[in-house]
Amino acid sequence: MGTFKIEGGHQLKGSIQPQGAKNEALQILCAVLLTSEKITINNIPDIVDVNKLIALLKKLGVKVEKLSKGVYTFQADQVNLAYLESDQFKIDGRGLRGSIMIVGPLLARFGRGYIPKPGGDKIGRRRLDTHFEGLIKLGAKFGYSKEEQFYGVEAERLKGTYMLLEEASVTGTANILMAAVLAEGKTTIYNAACEPYLQQLCKMLNRMGAKISGVGSNMLVIEGVDRLGGTEHTMLPDMIEIGSWIGLAAMTKSELTITNVSWNDLGLIPETFRKLGITVERRGDDIHIPAHNDGYEIQSFIDGSILTIADAPWPGFTPDLLSIILVVATQARGSVLVHQKMFESRLFFVDKLIDMGAKIILCDPHRATVIGHDFKSTLKATTMTSPDIRAGVSLLIAALSAKGTSTIQNIEQIDRGYENIDERLRAIGAHIERID
């Protein structure tokens, strides 16, 4: 198990470029299964979860070639369907949650798709009902082995239909969408997720020959086609990493420039950090964060009541950044209520921040009140363990702001979502060492 050793209390300076978007990559990579033609994908992040999915595609028979850093070609012209029923697949498929999105493309193109119960972050229940209910409405027959926790769907021919999703699940929408593009007739998906990464998937599929309208809204209309062709696609920068670097700059009183952020796809992220009193400047397509040597002050609502920051489906504030918001608030002037609505175990890492000296009241599994120190009392260095990707990075930011030397164990969780994070942070002045 790897460990980060971090000497905190140092100001950072320079520029950092966000990696390609992890959540987009997991969708786009699964979409290569929809065609036998070659697909070129640019800006693929070199992170554990994405590399696991690429390895899974290779075992499925997809031809994968790395052209340069972050640039790959994929060709699924000889898919090995027998692998799907092997014992090895039941092990490999559990390795990451994103593997669930191979089911829709496989079902649409080959008439069957299987997946073991996928893994991922330990942040509470993450149901798969939306995925399979949507595929069933398209005409698939569903099966589940409780003993092996193995799911399967089969259909001779999918048929378009109208469906209202119970939840605006991003991966669920992606899975159903990828099945519907090759279904017979028209499919309407209402209460569809509409985040930028899902829009990117829609645009890629349309370039491949799909007929998807309503892109960017919560109602997608898909006219099924007989086949899809090849294309080239470039990933957006990772908005979660961008938010992480904003929080890092504020907590360490550092002057940082985050380059090539695709401002138009950031939604509420800049404004939400501004509500914490952080100066977020737009310079072309970059974000500049000046050094907050005098700290930052949390705004109140217009009636004077305490600010609440809550997550919501896009275009609401992404749940993946609430952990960062919570950490940044520990050194603000003022108080804020952080309300994590979408996952039930994601705030449990706050006990580690409390051990570091943060003033946080965990009201229940979904809500935490943070009373900021205004840098009058710095966080204390400590030893901690990363429970999931986003909490891990939040603890890393806390450690970089704390006086003394901290250690973070189980950093494989951080590596799942952040590319070479220690090297990139050292380049802007962070004192961080990886110990295997």
C-alpha positions, -999 to 999 in steps of 0.1 A, spaced: 0 0 0 15 34 -11 18 64 12 23 101 6 46 120 30 37 157 29 54 186 45 27 213 48 27 250 53 44 260 21 30 285 -5 29 271 -40 33 291 -72 30 285 -110 6 269 -134 -10 235 -137 -29 219 -165 -58 197 -157 -58 161 -170 -85 147 -193 -118 141 -176 -120 108 -158 -158 105 -158 -159 113 -195 -132 88 -203 -151 59 -188 -181 67 -210 -162 73 -242 -141 42 -239 -171 20 -236 -186 36 -267 -158 21 -289 -177 -12 -286 -205 2 -308 -186 0 -341 -161 -22 -359 -143 8 -372 -113 26 -357 -118 54 -332 -91 78 -321 -94 94 -286 -72 123 -274 -65 136 -239 -71 103 -221 -59 106 -185 -32 81 -173 -50 71 -141 -58 37 -125 -95 35 -133 -91 44 -170 -62 21 -174 -82 -8 -159 -110 -1 -184 -85 -1 -213 -71 -34 -200 -107 -48 -198 -114 -37 -234 -82 -55 -246 -93 -87 -229 -126 -83 -248 -106 -84 -280 -105 -46 -288 -73 -36 -306 -57 -8 -286 -28 12 -299 -11 40 -280 0 67 -304 14 92 -279 8 105 -244 -30 105 -239 -37 95 -275 -50 60 -284 -68 42 -312 -94 15 -305 -109 -10 -330 -136 -34 -318 -138 -55 -350 -131 -89 -333 -148 -88 -299 -144 -119 -279 -179 -125 -264 -167 -158 -248 -146 -137 -223 -179 -122 -209 -188 -156 -195 -154 -165 -182 -144 -166 -145 -116 -141 -153 -142 -115 -165 -161 -119 -132 -129 -108 -115 -118 -81 -139 -153 -65 -142 -155 -59 -105 -124 -38 -105 -141 -4 -113 -176 10 -114 -172 23 -149 -172 -12 -163 -211 -12 -160 -212 10 -192 -200 -18 -215 -234 -35 -211 -254 -11 -232 -230 -11 -262 -226 -49 -261 -263 -55 -259 -270 -31 -288 -244 -45 -311 -242 -82 -301 -275 -89 -284 -261 -96 -250 -242 -79 -223 -230 -91 -189 -213 -76 -159 -204 -86 -123 -214 -62 -96 -189 -34 -102 -166 -18 -75 -156 18 -70 -157 43 -42 -171 32 -8 -195 62 -6 -228 44 1 -253 26 -20 -251 32 -57 -279 14 -74 -279 -1 -109 -317 -1 -112 -317 28 -136 -294 11 -160 -312 -22 -162 -348 -8 -161 -339 14 -191 -325 -16 -210 -355 -37 -202 -378 -10 -216 -358 -12 -248 -368 -49 -250 -339 -67 -231 -345 -97 -210 -328 -93 -176 -311 -120 -155 -293 -118 -122 -273 -145 -102 -275 -135 -65 -248 -161 -56 -223 -147 -81 -237 -111 -81 -236 -113 -119 -260 -93 -141 -270 -101 -177 -292 -87 -204 -301 -102 -238 -322 -92 -268 -325 -102 -304 -334 -67 -314 -339 -36 -292 -369 -14 -299 -372 23 -292 -396 35 -266 -404 64 -242 -390 63 -207 -389 85 -177 -358 78 -156 -363 75 -118 -331 94 -113 -309 115 -136 -281 89 -134 -251 99 -155 -238 64 -161 -273 51 -164 -282 76 -190 -249 68 -209 -256 31 -208 -292 35 -221 -282 60 -247 -255 37 -261 -280 9 -264 -307 32 -279 -286 45 -308 -287 10 -325 -323 2 -315 -351 1 -340 -372 33 -340 -373 63 -318 -363 64 -281 -371 93 -258 -352 95 -225 -368 120 -201 -350 131 -169 -318 122 -186 -285 134 -172 -271 164 -191 -237 171 -177 -209 182 -201 -194 147 -202 -227 132 -213 -230 159 -239 -195 149 -251 -207 113 -255 -237 125 -275 -216 146 -298 -192 117 -304 -220 93 -312 -235 118 -336 -202 120 -354 -202 82 -356 -236 84 -374 -261 83 -345 -291 106 -345 -294 122 -311 -313 155 -305 -319 174 -273 -282 173 -264 -276 194 -232 -312 191 -220 -329 165 -198 -348 150 -227 -328 131 -253 -345 118 -285 -327 91 -303 -336 78 -338 -320 44 -341 -296 36 -369 -284 3 -383 -246 9 -377 -221 34 -365 -187 43 -380 -153 55 -367 -144 90 -355 -119 111 -335 -127 125 -301 -110 148 -276 -117 147 -239 -127 178 -219 -104 189 -190 -114 173 -157 -137 198 -139 -132 179 -106 -95 184 -108 -100 220 -117 -121 225 -86 -94 207 -66 -67 231 -77 -89 261 -69 -93 247 -33 -56 239 -31 -46 275 -40 -69 290 -14 -59 267 14 -22 272 9 -25 310 2 -9 303 -32 -10 321 -65 -19 295 -91 -30 295 -128 -50 266 -140 -47 264 -178 -70 254 -205 -101 248 -183 -129 250 -209 -147 277 -190 -180 272 -207 -182 236 -193 -176 245 -157 -211 254 -148 -215 266 -111 -180 256 -101 -163 290 -102 -193 308 -86 -196 283 -58 -159 288 -48 -166 326 -50 -193 322 -24 -166 309 -1 -148 343 -7 -122 329 -31 -111 351 -60 -115 331 -93 -103 352 -122 -110 343 -158 -80 349 -181 -89 337 -216 -95 300 -211 -74 299 -179 -83 304 -142 -61 326 -121 -62 323 -83 -43 351 -66 -26 345 -32 -52 349 -5 -28 362 21 -56 380 40 -78 349 39 -113 346 24 -148 352 38 -178 330 33 -209 349 20 -243 347 36 -276 343 19 -293 377 11 -315 374 42 -284 370 64 -288 333 70 -259 308 69 -248 298 35 -257 262 24 -238 245 -4 -255 214 -17 -250 190 -46 -275 183 -73 -277 167 -108 -262 189 -135 -265 219 -139 -264 218 -101 -232 217 -82 -213 184 -87 -212 161 -56 -176 152 -64 -164 187 -53 -183 189 -20 -154 172 -1 -131 200 -15 -156 227 -5 -157 213 30 -119 213 35 -116 248 20 -142 261 44 -122 250 75 -99 280 70 -125 306 59 -140 334 78 -175 324 87 -195 292 86 -212 271 60 -235 241 59 -224 214 35 -253 192 24 -243 160 5 -277 148 -8 -266 122 -34 -244 98 -14 -249 87 21 -213 79 33 -193 106 16 -189 129 46 -176 103 70 -140 114 63 -145 146 83 -134 128 115 -99 130 101 -102 167 96 -115 171 132 -84 152 143 -64 179 125 -81 206 145 -109 216 121 -142 228 136 -168 206 120 -201 194 133 -213 162 115 -250 167 118 -259 134 101 -246 113 72 -256 140 47 -249 173 65 -219 189 81 -215 224 95 -180 240 92 -169 269 114 -138 284 97 -106 292 115 -97 322 93 -61 308 94 -58 320 130 -53 283 140 -37 261 114 -46 225 109 -22 200 126 -2 174 107 -13 138 112 -14 103 98 -46 93 79 -60 69 53 -77 79 20 -112 63 19 -121 73 -17 -108 94 -45 -123 128 -37 -119 125 1 -83 115 -5 -75 146 -24 -93 167 2 -71 152 29 -41 159 7 -51 196 4 -56 197 42 -21 182 47 -5 207 23 -19 235 43 -11 221 77 21 228 97 43 198 100 46 165 82 15 144 75 12 109 59 -17 97 38 -20 59 34 -40 40 8 -31 65 -19 -41 40 -46 -75 56 -41 -61 90 -51 -43 74 -81 -76 61 -94 -86 96 -103 -55 119 -104 -27 115 -129 9 117 -114 -5 140 -87 27 140 -66 50 150 -96 26 177 -108 23 192 -73 61 191 -68 64 212 -100 45 240 -84 65 238 -51 47 212 -30 68 192 -6 53 157 -12 70 123 -15 56 90 -26 67 60 -5 58 26 -18 
